[in-house]
Amino acid sequence: MKLSDGVEAAIHCVTALAALEGNETLPATALAEFHGVSPSYLLKHLKKLVAAGILESVSGPAGGYRLARRTDRISLADVVLAVEGAQPAFRCHDIRKKGVDPLPDDAFPLPCNINLAMLRAEQAYRAELAKTSIAQLMDDFTEQADPRVVARGCAFRDRFKRPQGA
């Protein structure tokens, strides 16, 4: 299974925003620069995260993005589904019924056992993503990160954060 690059960017942005305090925000342009991605590309994914209720967008010259809910209430599945959509990765087109000498529909058991197997795998994958919260990722990062990486992230946050009114 291949996920779009937008998933990686979205997860990293969510974790960067998780480091903010209070009502602070970070602008999309700063998030794009920090992660080395195109601002227009990133903005497309940030909008999906807002639509999914994961992020809030604050308008105005001092606006930006912040989390819409607590980190323990955002799972990796939430982020992946916001970016990729809810459709399963495998989409059965029932090609078993096509090709040379096609048979009538009643010759094939319903539903297709290949489709069922792929959907079970997808459910297991999504269930595993649902078990991991952004809070857990942040805790793991805090325990394992190189201090230089932490310092880089803190410097970025402190340089670009935008305090908001209460």
Sequence and secondary structure as in RCSB ss.txt:
>XXXX:A:sequence
MKLSDGVEAAIHCVTALAALEGNETLPATALAEFHGVSPSYLLKHLKKLVAAGILESVSGPAGGYRLARRTDRIS
LADVVLAVEGAQPAFRCHDIRKKGVDPLPDDAFPLPCNINLAMLRAEQAYRAELAKTSIAQLMDDFTEQADPRVV
ARGCAFRDRFKRPQGA
>XXXX:A:secstr
    HHHHHHHHHHHHHHT  TT BB HHHHHHHHT  HHHHHHHHHHHHHTTSEEEE STT EEEESS GGG B
HHHHHHHHH SS S     GGG SSS   GGGS SS HHHHHHHHHHHHHHHHHHH BHHHHHHHHHHH  HHHH
HHHHHHHHHH B    
